[in-house]
Amino acid sequence: MSDQDSRQYSAAYRIPLIKAPTLRIPKPIQLPPDIHPLPDDVAPYFAYPFTLEPHTLTLESSRQITLQSHQSRNSAFLRNREDEKTLRKREALRKIAPGFEPSSGPLVPTKVLVHSRQSSATTAGVGVDFFGDDRQKVTPHAPHSEDISEAKVRDVMDDLVDQLAAMDSEKPDGAR
């Protein structure tokens, strides 16, 4: 140290240092006298034991198969979960708008032909739809395939009206 440094730190030499009671200096390590030193060439120590190769390969292949099965099961679970979400969403939309399909375009109303025996339009030979338009002429002698399928699907009220009319026709005129 130079003379100037010694003058600068001279006051610090007179200050006593306090040691923490928990601070201990470790004992120096003593090596045993019979320690074997490393050789100059360590290459012979790095020989690969090929006896472990078949065991390692079978473990790795079984591990990969297990991982693939877990991955396929998890992806199927996620796919099913997404499908259920979209199905619930579609059902909620169908409750609001029956027949609504989000992937298709806007809903377009279709005309449905209604046949009833009491309707004066049907007795005149004209079919009436829900919108009140005259759609087509219905001839009683040549039924269409649409007319036959609609005749099979009858309403309960139509059956009741027919039964009541049959009962009225069976009664004598004086019994009314």
C-alpha positions in Angstrom: 0.0 0.0 0.0 1.1 3.4 -0.7 1.6 6.0 2.0 -1.6 7.9 1.0 -3.7 4.7 1.3 -2.4 4.0 4.8 -3.3 7.5 5.9 -6.8 7.1 4.4 -7.6 3.9 6.3 -5.6 4.6 9.5 -8.8 5.4 11.4 -10.4 2.1 10.4 -7.5 0.1 11.9 -8.5 1.3 15.4 -12.2 0.2 15.1 -12.8 -3.2 16.6 -14.7 -5.8 14.4 -17.5 -7.7 16.0 -18.0 -11.3 15.0 -21.5 -12.9 14.8 -21.8 -15.8 17.3 -23.3 -18.0 14.6 -20.5 -17.4 12.1 -18.0 -20.2 12.2 -15.1 -21.0 9.9 -15.2 -24.6 8.7 -12.3 -26.9 9.4 -10.0 -27.5 6.5 -10.6 -30.7 4.6 -7.9 -33.3 5.0 -7.5 -35.9 2.2 -6.9 -39.5 3.2 -3.3 -40.7 2.5 -4.4 -43.6 0.3 -6.5 -41.7 -2.3 -6.2 -43.0 -5.8 -5.5 -40.2 -8.3 -7.2 -40.0 -11.7 -5.3 -41.6 -14.6 -4.0 -39.6 -17.4 -6.5 -41.1 -19.9 -10.1 -41.5 -18.8 -11.5 -42.9 -22.1 -11.6 -46.5 -20.9 -14.0 -45.5 -18.1 -16.6 -44.2 -20.6 -17.4 -47.6 -22.2 -21.1 -48.0 -23.0 -22.7 -51.1 -21.5 -24.7 -52.6 -24.4 -26.3 -55.1 -22.1 -28.8 -52.4 -21.1 -29.8 -51.7 -24.7 -32.8 -54.1 -25.1 -34.2 -53.1 -21.8 -34.0 -49.5 -22.6 -35.6 -49.9 -26.0 -38.6 -52.0 -24.7 -39.2 -49.4 -22.0 -39.1 -46.6 -24.5 -41.5 -48.2 -27.0 -44.0 -49.0 -24.3 -43.8 -45.5 -23.0 -44.4 -44.1 -26.4 -47.4 -46.4 -26.9 -48.8 -45.3 -23.6 -48.3 -41.6 -24.4 -50.1 -42.0 -27.8 -53.1 -43.8 -26.2 -53.4 -41.1 -23.5 -53.1 -38.4 -26.2 -55.8 -40.0 -28.4 -58.1 -40.5 -25.4 -57.6 -36.9 -24.3 -58.2 -35.5 -27.8 -61.4 -37.7 -28.1 -62.6 -36.3 -24.7 -61.9 -32.7 -25.8 -63.6 -33.3 -29.2 -66.7 -34.8 -27.5 -66.8 -31.9 -25.1 -66.7 -29.4 -28.0 -69.5 -31.4 -29.8 -71.6 -31.3 -26.6 -71.1 -27.5 -26.3 -72.2 -27.0 -29.9 -75.1 -29.4 -29.5 -76.3 -27.5 -26.4 -75.9 -24.2 -28.2 -78.0 -25.5 -31.1 -80.7 -26.8 -28.8 -80.9 -23.5 -27.1 -81.2 -21.7 -30.4 -83.8 -24.2 -31.6 -85.9 -23.4 -28.5 -85.9 -19.8 -29.5 -86.3 -20.4 -33.3 -87.3 -24.0 -34.2 -85.6 -25.2 -37.4 -82.8 -22.7 -37.0 -79.4 -24.0 -38.1 -76.5 -21.6 -37.5 -74.5 -22.9 -40.5 -77.3 -22.4 -43.0 -78.8 -19.2 -44.2 -81.9 -17.4 -42.9 -85.1 -19.2 -42.3 -87.6 -19.1 -45.1 -91.2 -19.9 -44.5 -92.7 -22.8 -46.6 -96.3 -23.1 -47.7 -98.1 -26.1 -46.3 -101.3 -27.4 -47.8 -104.1 -28.0 -45.3 -107.1 -30.2 -46.2 -110.2 -30.2 -44.0 -113.7 -31.6 -44.7 -115.4 -28.6 -43.1 -113.6 -26.0 -45.2 -115.8 -24.6 -47.9 -112.7 -24.0 -50.0 -112.0 -27.8 -50.0 -115.5 -28.7 -51.0 -115.2 -26.2 -53.8 -112.0 -28.1 -54.9 -109.4 -25.5 -53.9 -106.6 -26.2 -51.3 -106.0 -23.5 -48.8 -102.6 -23.1 -47.1 -101.7 -21.4 -43.8 -101.1 -18.1 -45.5 -104.6 -18.0 -46.9 -103.5 -18.2 -50.6 -105.1 -20.5 -53.1 -102.3 -22.9 -54.0 -103.7 -25.6 -56.3 -106.9 -27.2 -57.4 -107.7 -30.5 -55.6 -109.8 -32.9 -57.5 -111.6 -35.5 -55.5 -111.2 -38.2 -58.2 -107.4 -38.0 -58.6 -105.7 -37.8 -55.3 -102.0 -36.8 -55.3 -99.3 -38.5 -53.2 -99.2 -35.5 -50.9 -103.0 -35.8 -50.3 -102.7 -39.5 -49.4 -99.9 -38.9 -46.9 -101.8 -36.0 -45.3 -105.0 -38.1 -45.1 -103.1 -40.7 -43.1 -101.9 -38.1 -40.6 -105.2 -37.0 -39.1 -105.8 -34.9 -36.2 -107.6 -36.2 -33.1 -110.2 -33.5 -33.4 -111.0 -34.6 -36.9 -111.7 -38.2 -35.7 -113.9 -36.8 -32.9 -115.9 -34.7 -35.3 -116.3 -37.7 -37.7 -117.5 -39.9 -34.8 -120.0 -37.3 -33.6 -121.3 -36.8 -37.1 -121.8 -40.6 -37.5 -123.7 -40.7 -34.2 -125.9 -37.8 -35.3 -126.7 -39.5 -38.6 -127.7 -42.8 -36.8 -130.2 -41.1 -34.5 -133.8 -40.9 -35.8 -135.1 -37.4 -36.6 -137.5 -37.3 -33.6 -134.8 -38.1 -31.0 -133.0 -34.8 -31.6 
